[in-house]
Amino acid sequence: MDVKVSFLHGSIKEDVYVEQPLGFELQYKYTYVCKLKKSLYGLKQAPRAWYERIDSYLMKLGFTRSNVDPNLYFKADRERPLFLVLYVDDLFLTSVAPLIHWCKRVLASEFEMKYLGPMHYLLGLEVWQRPNEIFLS
């Protein structure tokens, strides 16, 4: 799953100011600057703001963050595990089909998502899938 415009979902907690955007300058207030409430692409704080937003949302859903890798989340539902791996704005889900569908639905209700189909590559790993089997190479 891919989160569309993920870096625009974060909220800025500290004071960040930018110059007036080209074409939107106020001629009589040309020395004014804009204080940001939300993050923008290219902003140094944008990745951290996005991570804090998705992390807090996943925690509200009952996920637990791994102690070893902060981008790995898991949730056990009646002893059926659901794993979520976060890589920048891409999410990889693995579990039984009903849990994956539930997770996709609740994530799509909060963020604009795009389903990219079954995984074929992840961080340099080629993945081959058949029903009930996964092969990594």
Secondary structure, 3 states (H helix, E strand, C coil): CEECCHHHCCECCCCCEEECCCCCCCHHHCCCEEECCECCCCCCCHHHHHHHHHHHHHHHCCCEECCCCCCEEEEEECCEEEEEEEECCEEEEECCHHHHHHHHHHHHHHCCEECCCCCCEECCEEEEEECCEEEEC
